[in-house]
Amino acid sequence: MYIIIFLAIILVPILWAISIFNGLVRLRNRRENAFADIDVQLRQRHDLVPQLVETVKGYSSHEKEILIRVSEARSAAMNAKSVDDKIMAEQQLTNVLAGLRVQVEAYPDLKANTNFLRLQEELGDIENKLSASRRFFNGATTEYNNAVETFPGNIVAGFGNFKREIFFDLGKDNRERMEEPPVVKF
């Protein structure tokens, strides 16, 4: 009888810790899988950007600075290694692509070009898919961070080297831009 009680006192906390640890592993893997989905969309975006840049170059050969910045941002995004570095590089690429879109507004002929319109539609589609993938990734990150930071998971997380992870957000520059009221011109 005492052996059963003794084993229960020892086994229950061990099984509980194992259960929490396995849950944290599942959440971490879910987050990594969510980022892998983002990576697929980013690869398509990276493949599309050079085509878009070449199309714009034909119309705006004197606007090289923005095109160089797009190419550099794409290269940095493709060469980023860690999830955190990729997030920061992709935020920069998003900012530069927004600048390219503004630049394109100055070229009415370009906006009517069939190739450009197709590329712009594809880029818009990829951006929408990226947005959905980012939301899923951020949801997985929230769930993981909650498990890592709340009791009793934080105890097991400390022993298992689980740590809080960052979100895929707008970035400081985009957030400030989003807080500004839109400018409407007629």
C-alpha positions in Angstrom: 0.0 0.0 0.0 2.8 2.4 0.9 4.6 1.6 -2.3 1.6 2.5 -4.4 1.3 5.9 -2.5 5.1 6.5 -2.8 5.0 5.7 -6.5 2.0 7.9 -7.1 3.7 10.8 -5.3 6.8 10.3 -7.5 5.1 9.3 -10.8 2.3 11.9 -10.9 4.7 14.9 -10.9 7.0 13.2 -13.4 4.2 12.4 -15.8 2.8 15.9 -15.3 6.2 17.4 -16.3 6.5 15.1 -19.2 3.1 16.1 -20.4 3.9 19.8 -20.2 7.2 19.3 -21.9 5.6 17.4 -24.8 3.0 20.1 -25.1 5.7 22.8 -25.3 7.5 20.8 -28.0 4.3 20.5 -30.0 3.6 24.2 -29.7 7.2 25.0 -30.8 6.9 22.7 -33.7 3.6 24.2 -34.7 5.2 27.7 -34.7 8.1 26.4 -36.8 5.7 24.8 -39.2 3.7 28.1 -39.5 7.0 29.9 -40.3 7.7 27.2 -43.0 4.4 28.1 -44.6 5.5 31.8 -44.6 8.8 30.7 -46.1 7.0 29.2 -49.1 5.2 32.4 -49.7 8.4 34.4 -49.3 10.2 32.2 -51.8 7.4 33.0 -54.4 7.7 36.7 -53.5 11.4 36.6 -53.9 11.1 34.9 -57.3 8.5 37.5 -58.4 10.4 40.6 -57.3 13.2 40.5 -60.0 10.6 40.2 -62.7 8.7 43.1 -61.3 11.9 45.2 -61.0 12.9 44.4 -64.6 9.5 45.4 -65.9 9.6 48.7 -64.0 13.2 49.3 -65.2 12.1 49.5 -68.7 9.8 52.4 -67.9 11.8 54.2 -65.2 15.4 53.7 -66.1 16.3 57.0 -64.3 14.7 55.8 -61.0 17.5 53.4 -60.2 17.8 54.1 -56.5 14.5 52.5 -55.5 15.2 49.5 -57.8 18.6 49.0 -56.2 17.0 49.1 -52.7 14.4 46.5 -53.8 17.1 44.2 -55.1 19.3 44.7 -51.9 16.3 44.1 -49.6 15.4 41.0 -51.5 18.9 39.7 -51.3 19.1 40.4 -47.6 15.7 38.6 -47.1 16.9 35.6 -49.1 20.2 35.3 -47.1 18.7 35.7 -43.6 19.3 32.6 -41.6 17.3 32.7 -38.4 13.6 33.2 -38.0 14.3 36.5 -36.2 16.6 37.7 -39.0 14.1 36.7 -41.7 11.3 38.6 -40.0 13.4 41.8 -39.8 14.6 41.4 -43.4 11.1 40.8 -44.7 9.9 43.8 -42.9 12.5 45.8 -44.7 11.6 44.3 -48.1 7.9 45.1 -47.4 8.8 48.7 -46.8 10.9 48.9 -49.9 8.2 47.3 -52.0 5.7 49.9 -50.7 8.2 52.6 -52.0 8.2 50.8 -55.4 4.4 50.9 -55.5 4.5 54.6 -54.9 7.1 55.1 -57.6 5.0 53.2 -60.1 2.2 55.6 -59.6 4.2 58.2 -61.6 4.2 56.0 -64.7 0.7 55.8 -66.2 1.9 53.7 -69.2 3.5 51.2 -66.9 0.3 50.8 -64.9 -1.4 49.8 -68.2 1.3 47.3 -69.3 -0.1 43.7 -69.4 3.1 42.1 -68.0 3.2 44.6 -65.1 -0.4 44.2 -64.3 0.0 40.4 -64.2 3.1 40.7 -62.0 1.3 43.2 -59.7 -1.7 40.8 -59.4 0.6 37.9 -58.5 2.5 40.0 -56.0 -0.9 41.1 -54.5 -2.0 37.5 -54.3 1.3 36.5 -52.6 1.0 39.4 -50.2 -2.5 38.3 -49.2 -1.3 34.7 -48.7 1.6 36.1 -46.6 -0.8 38.1 -44.5 -2.8 35.0 -43.8 0.3 33.0 -43.1 1.6 35.7 -40.7 -1.7 35.7 -38.8 -1.4 31.9 -38.4 2.2 32.2 -37.4 1.5 35.0 -34.8 -1.4 32.9 -33.4 1.0 29.9 -33.0 3.6 32.2 -31.5 1.0 33.6 -29.0 -0.1 30.1 -28.0 3.6 29.0 -27.6 4.5 32.2 -25.6 1.5 31.8 -23.3 2.5 28.2 -22.6 6.2 29.2 -22.0 5.3 32.1 -19.7 2.4 30.9 -17.7 2.4 28.7 -14.6 3.1 25.7 -14.5 4.5 25.6 -18.0 7.1 28.3 -17.2 8.7 25.9 -14.7 9.1 23.1 -17.3 10.1 25.7 -20.0 13.0 26.9 -17.8 14.4 23.4 -17.5 13.7 22.6 -21.2 15.3 25.8 -22.6 12.1 27.1 -24.1 12.0 30.9 -24.4 9.6 33.6 -25.6 9.6 34.0 -29.4 9.1 37.1 -31.5 6.0 37.9 -33.6 6.0 38.7 -37.4 4.6 42.2 -37.1 4.5 45.4 -39.2 7.8 46.7 -37.8 8.3 50.2 -36.3 8.3 52.1 -39.6 5.1 50.5 -41.0 3.3 50.8 -37.6 4.1 54.6 -37.5 2.8 54.9 -41.1 -0.4 53.0 -40.2 -1.1 55.4 -37.4 -1.0 58.4 -39.7 -4.4 59.4 -41.2 -4.7 58.7 -45.0 -4.2 61.6 -47.4 -7.0 62.0 -49.9 -6.3 64.1 -53.0 -8.7 65.0 -55.7 
